[in-house]
Amino acid sequence: MPSHATHAPVTYRAMSEEDVPAAYELSQSLRWPHRAEDWQFILRLGSGFVAEEAGVVIGTGLCWKQGQQASLGMIIVSPSHQGKGIGGELMGLVLEALGDRCTLLNATPAGQPLYERLGFVATGTINQHQGTMNAVDPVALAAGESLRPFAPGDIEKIVELGNRATGMSRGEVLKSLLAVGETVVLERNGEAVGFSVMRRFGRGNAIGPVVAPDSERAKALIACWSGACTGSFVRVDVTGTSALQDWLAQAGLVQVDTVVAMARHGVPTADSALKQFAIISQALC
């Protein structure tokens, strides 16, 4: 009698902290840079779902609610299970959890058509820069401007700046980020008008978000990390309109990828006098 191979059904459930080791192994199989600690950090800030087959995690999808806005990401399917609709099922679960919130994601050009069918529209691009950081000269600031280390009393002001620059309610995300990273504040006549955060991520350090009034101040907020990062691996993801690409390349952080920034149910309304030049990550945005 011929034997017929049978496959266990794929099931879906909420993701928990216990799934982090399996999620980490899954992302490693696709050569994503996330450490187990990076998974733990993003899962604590949001929620997600896993796809399982015979008790083995073969897919993930996460989302992060930020007031009436949200972002989603970490849509991963095991290479041996791709092309079977698992990613679409995970997306459906995440979108159902988010409801009618204005939702952001960053898509590969290959994934863009799928997201367009789900109601997402392209809003710009994000350029991934990384490499071994060179020594960078400090960027001259105007009279009355200076950089200084973050102090605990800055938290609410940084949240305000982050909210204004993105049009999102970023309190929980930014407070958690400030707790794990190092932060520099840009002051103008004694008032905070920008900031940047550096944290451990993936192969080395990540710089972001970088919030500033203009690109020269954004450069200053990135260059200030040169002393701590020269000779080490650094990643920074900047908007396609940042005007920082050539300057970053000179700093040793070359552009290695571009993704499409997309939004569903509208686009957050940001303050035109302030801009997020570098995002936190392609998942958290």
C-alpha positions as CSV (number, residue, x, y, z in Angstrom):
1,M,0.0,0.0,0.0
2,P,1.4,3.4,-0.9
3,S,2.0,5.7,2.1
4,H,0.7,9.2,2.1
5,A,2.5,11.9,4.1
6,T,0.2,13.9,6.3
7,H,0.9,17.3,7.6
8,A,-0.3,18.7,10.9
9,P,-2.7,21.7,10.5
10,V,-1.4,25.2,11.0
11,T,-2.9,26.8,14.1
12,Y,-2.8,30.4,15.3
13,R,-2.7,31.9,18.8
14,A,-1.6,34.9,20.8
15,M,2.2,35.3,21.2
16,S,3.6,35.1,24.7
17,E,7.0,35.7,26.4
18,E,7.6,32.0,26.2
19,D,7.6,32.2,22.4
20,V,10.6,34.6,22.3
21,P,13.3,31.8,21.9
22,A,11.4,30.2,19.0
23,A,10.7,33.7,17.4
24,Y,14.4,34.5,17.7
25,E,15.4,31.2,15.9
26,L,12.8,32.0,13.2
27,S,14.2,35.4,12.5
28,Q,17.7,34.0,12.5
29,S,16.7,31.6,9.8
30,L,15.9,34.6,7.6
31,R,19.2,36.4,8.7
32,W,17.3,39.2,10.5
33,P,19.5,41.0,13.0
34,H,17.3,40.9,16.0
35,R,18.8,39.4,19.3
36,A,16.5,37.6,21.7
37,E,16.7,40.7,23.9
38,D,15.4,42.8,21.0
39,W,12.4,40.4,20.6
40,Q,11.7,40.7,24.4
41,F,11.8,44.5,24.2
42,I,9.4,44.8,21.3
43,L,7.0,42.2,22.6
44,R,6.7,43.9,26.0
45,L,5.6,47.1,24.1
46,G,2.9,45.4,22.0
47,S,1.2,42.1,21.2
48,G,1.2,39.6,18.5
49,F,0.3,36.2,17.1
50,V,2.2,33.0,16.2
51,A,1.5,30.3,13.6
52,E,2.3,26.8,14.8
53,E,2.6,23.4,13.1
54,A,2.9,20.4,15.3
55,G,3.8,22.6,18.2
56,V,6.6,24.4,16.3
57,V,6.4,28.2,15.7
58,I,6.6,28.8,12.0
59,G,5.3,32.4,11.8
60,T,5.0,35.6,13.8
61,G,3.2,38.9,13.4
62,L,3.3,41.8,16.0
63,C,1.6,45.2,16.4
64,W,2.0,48.2,18.7
65,K,-0.9,50.4,19.6
66,Q,0.1,54.1,20.1
67,G,-3.0,56.0,21.0
68,Q,-5.3,56.1,17.9
69,Q,-2.4,55.1,15.8
70,A,-0.4,51.9,15.6
71,S,2.4,50.2,13.8
72,L,2.8,46.6,12.8
73,G,5.8,44.4,11.8
74,M,7.8,41.3,12.4
75,I,5.6,39.4,9.9
76,I,7.8,36.4,9.5
77,V,7.1,33.0,8.0
78,S,9.6,30.1,8.0
79,P,11.3,29.7,4.6
80,S,9.9,26.1,4.3
81,H,6.3,27.4,4.8
82,Q,6.2,30.5,2.7
83,G,3.7,30.7,-0.2
84,K,1.0,29.0,1.8
85,G,-1.0,32.0,3.0
86,I,0.4,31.9,6.5
87,G,1.7,35.5,6.3
88,G,-1.8,36.7,5.1
89,E,-3.5,34.9,8.0
90,L,-1.1,36.6,10.5
91,M,-1.7,40.0,8.9
92,G,-5.4,39.5,9.2
93,L,-5.2,38.7,12.9
94,V,-3.0,41.7,13.5
95,L,-5.3,44.1,11.6
96,E,-8.3,42.7,13.4
97,A,-6.6,43.5,16.7
98,L,-5.9,47.0,15.6
99,G,-9.4,47.8,14.3
100,D,-9.7,51.2,12.6
101,R,-6.6,52.8,14.0
102,C,-4.3,54.6,11.6
103,T,-1.7,51.9,11.1
104,L,1.9,52.2,9.7
105,L,4.2,49.6,8.3
106,N,7.4,49.4,6.3
107,A,7.2,47.0,3.3
108,T,9.7,45.5,0.9
109,P,8.9,46.4,-2.7
110,A,7.9,42.7,-3.2
111,G,5.4,42.9,-0.3
112,Q,3.9,46.2,-1.3
113,P,1.2,44.8,-3.6
114,L,-0.2,42.6,-0.8
115,Y,-0.4,45.5,1.6
116,E,-2.0,47.7,-1.0
117,R,-4.8,45.0,-1.4
118,L,-5.3,45.3,2.4
119,G,-5.8,49.1,2.2
120,F,-2.3,50.4,2.8
121,V,-1.0,53.3,0.7
122,A,2.6,54.3,0.1
123,T,3.6,57.5,2.0
124,G,7.4,57.5,1.5
125,T,10.5,55.5,1.9
126,I,12.9,54.5,4.7
127,N,16.6,54.0,3.9
128,Q,18.6,51.6,6.1
129,H,22.2,52.7,6.7
130,Q,24.7,50.7,8.6
131,G,28.4,49.9,8.9
132,T,31.4,50.5,11.0
133,M,31.1,54.1,12.1
134,N,34.0,56.5,11.3
135,A,35.1,59.3,13.6
136,V,32.7,62.3,12.8
137,D,33.5,65.9,13.5
138,P,31.0,67.7,15.7
139,V,28.4,69.7,13.7
140,A,28.4,73.4,14.5
141,L,25.3,74.7,16.2
142,A,23.8,78.2,16.2
143,A,24.3,80.6,19.1
144,G,22.2,79.6,22.1
145,E,22.1,75.9,21.0
146,S,23.9,73.0,22.7
147,L,23.8,69.3,23.2
148,R,23.6,67.7,26.7
149,P,22.9,64.3,28.2
150,F,19.4,63.3,29.0
151,A,18.2,64.0,32.6
152,P,15.1,62.3,34.2
153,G,13.3,65.6,34.2
154,D,13.3,65.6,30.4
155,I,11.0,62.6,29.9
156,E,7.7,64.5,29.4
157,K,9.4,67.0,27.1
158,I,10.9,64.2,25.0
159,V,7.5,62.5,24.7
160,E,6.0,65.8,23.6
161,L,8.7,66.2,20.9
162,G,8.3,62.6,19.8
163,N,4.5,63.0,19.6
164,R,4.7,66.2,17.6
165,A,7.3,64.9,15.2
166,T,5.3,61.8,14.3
167,G,1.6,62.7,15.0
168,M,1.5,59.6,17.2
169,S,1.0,59.0,20.9
170,R,4.4,57.7,21.7
171,G,4.6,58.0,25.5
172,E,4.9,54.3,26.4
173,V,7.3,53.5,23.6
174,L,9.6,56.4,24.2
175,K,9.7,56.0,28.0
176,S,10.6,52.3,27.5
177,L,13.3,53.3,25.0
178,L,14.7,56.0,27.3
179,A,15.1,53.3,30.0
180,V,17.2,51.0,27.8
181,G,19.2,53.5,25.7
182,E,21.3,56.5,26.0
183,T,19.8,59.9,25.0
184,V,21.2,63.3,24.0
185,V,19.0,66.4,24.1
186,L,19.3,69.4,21.8
187,E,18.6,72.7,23.6
188,R,17.9,76.1,22.2
189,N,18.1,78.9,24.7
190,G,17.4,76.5,27.5
191,E,14.5,74.7,25.9
192,A,14.7,71.1,24.5
193,V,14.0,71.2,20.8
194,G,15.3,67.8,19.7
195,F,16.8,64.5,20.8
196,S,18.4,61.3,19.7
197,V,18.6,57.8,21.3
198,M,21.3,55.2,20.9
199,R,20.7,51.6,22.1
200,R,22.0,48.1,21.7
201,F,20.4,46.3,18.8
202,G,21.3,43.4,16.5
203,R,25.0,43.4,15.6
204,G,25.9,46.5,17.5
205,N,24.1,49.8,18.2
206,A,21.1,51.5,16.6
207,I,20.6,55.3,16.6
208,G,17.0,56.4,16.6
209,P,14.7,58.1,16.9
210,V,16.4,61.3,15.9
211,V,14.0,64.2,16.2
212,A,15.1,67.7,15.2
213,P,13.9,71.0,13.6
214,D,16.1,70.5,10.5
215,S,18.7,68.2,8.9
216,E,21.8,70.1,10.3
217,R,20.5,69.6,13.8
218,A,19.8,66.0,13.0
219,K,23.4,65.6,11.9
220,A,24.6,67.1,15.2
221,L,22.4,64.6,17.1
222,I,23.9,61.7,15.2
223,A,27.5,63.0,15.2
224,C,27.4,63.3,18.9
225,W,27.5,59.5,19.2
226,S,30.8,59.3,17.3
227,G,32.9,59.1,20.4
228,A,31.0,56.1,21.8
229,C,30.6,54.3,18.4
230,T,33.7,55.0,16.3
231,G,35.0,51.6,15.1
232,S,31.8,49.7,16.0
233,F,28.8,48.6,14.0
234,V,26.0,51.1,13.9
235,R,22.6,51.1,12.2
236,V,20.3,54.1,11.5
237,D,17.1,54.0,9.5
238,V,16.3,57.5,8.0
239,T,13.4,58.8,6.0
240,G,13.8,59.2,2.3
241,T,13.4,63.0,2.7
242,S,16.0,63.3,5.5
243,A,18.8,64.6,3.2
244,L,21.2,62.7,5.3
245,Q,22.2,59.9,2.9
246,D,25.5,61.3,1.6
247,W,26.6,62.5,5.1
248,L,25.9,59.1,6.6
249,A,27.9,57.4,3.9
250,Q,30.8,59.6,4.7
251,A,30.4,58.5,8.4
252,G,30.8,54.9,7.3
253,L,27.1,54.2,7.4
254,V,26.3,53.2,3.9
255,Q,22.8,52.6,2.5
256,V,22.1,48.9,2.3
257,D,18.3,48.7,1.8
258,T,15.2,50.8,1.1
259,V,11.7,49.9,2.2
260,V,8.3,51.5,1.4
261,A,6.6,53.4,4.3
262,M,2.9,52.7,4.1
263,A,-0.2,53.7,6.1
264,R,-3.8,52.5,6.4
265,H,-6.8,54.5,7.6
266,G,-5.2,57.8,7.1
267,V,-1.8,59.3,7.9
268,P,-0.7,60.8,11.3
269,T,-0.6,64.6,11.3
270,A,2.8,65.7,12.4
271,D,4.1,69.2,13.4
272,S,5.6,70.8,10.3
273,A,8.2,72.6,12.5
274,L,9.7,69.3,13.8
275,K,10.7,66.1,12.0
276,Q,11.6,62.5,12.9
277,F,14.7,62.1,10.7
278,A,15.6,58.6,11.9
279,I,12.9,56.1,13.1
280,I,13.1,53.9,16.2
281,S,12.9,50.7,14.0
282,Q,11.1,49.5,11.0
283,A,8.6,47.7,13.3
284,L,8.0,50.5,15.9
285,C,8.5,53.3,13.3
